[in-house]
Amino acid sequence: MNIPVASLLIAGVLPICSTAIAKWGFKEFNNQQPREWLARQTGFRSRANAAQHNAFEAFPFFAVAVVLGLVLQLEPTVLDRYCVIFVGARMLYLLAYLFNVASFRTLCWITGYASCIAIYVQLLIR
């Protein structure tokens, strides 16, 4: 399995999963004005929407790190490790956001971001 490519796919789909959670099963959802509807939501729907935004914000930094790691031929086991850490942290981040566990959510965010930084650092020091 190509872990970096699979990680990019998963990280790219996570924002859509978040927004699906925000919208799922709510009969008054207005698909003609979804952003306005989402802006009025509270509770887990609001948190899922916020997680969606954060996932979209985190994706480019991760994607560039992975592509650079592949192009510059970073040691595959190193790149695989950081990709798995990022995706795992981002999945846990979404769950922590949904269940409103702020301190754990922050830890997951830091872990995911640090895994991206680690890829860049590994590319710089080799």
Secondary structure as UniProt FT lines:
FT   HELIX           3..23
FT   TURN            24..25
FT   TURN            27..28
FT   TURN            31..32
FT   HELIX           34..39
FT   HELIX           43..71
FT   TURN            72..73
FT   HELIX           76..98
FT   TURN            99..100
FT   HELIX           102..125
//
